Amino acid sequence: MCERPILAGDRALNEWTAVCPLSRLIEQTFVCARVGEADVLLIWDEDHAVACERACPHEQADLSRGRLSNRRLVCPRHAASFDLQDGSITDGWPSRPLTIYPVRIADGHAWIDTRALAQG
C-alpha cells in the first residue's frame, strides 16, 4: 500500500522519466507515483518491474492495496485479477483491461515512458 505517492519527473532521459530507485521497488513491491497527470503503480513481480494505472478499471479501487498471485494483480475490492503482461481481467468480469505502461530499469532506477502515459 502506498502512503504518499512519489512525484516523478525530476530526472528525465528523452521520453522516459525516472520514478523510483530500483532498490525501493524491490523492497516495497508496490510503489505509487504521480507522473504528470497520471497516478501510476509500479510493481516488483518476482524478477521484473511492471507499471500500470493505479485505479482498478472496474470499480476504481486503489490497486496498491491489492496483492500479487501467480503474476496477476488481485483487486482488493472485488477479487478479480489482472494479468501483469497484457492487463487482461479474470474471465467473466465486465471491465476493460488494466492499462500497462512500458517500464525499464536503468541507472539503478525504474523508468516509465511518458509518451505511453500521455496516450493512456
Secondary structure, 3 states (H helix, E strand, C coil): CCCCCEECCCCEECCEEEEEEHHHHHHHCEEEEEECCEEEEEEEECCEEEEEECECCCCCCEHHHCEEECCEEECCCCCCEEECCCCCECCCCCCCCCCEECEEEECCEEEEEHHHHHHC
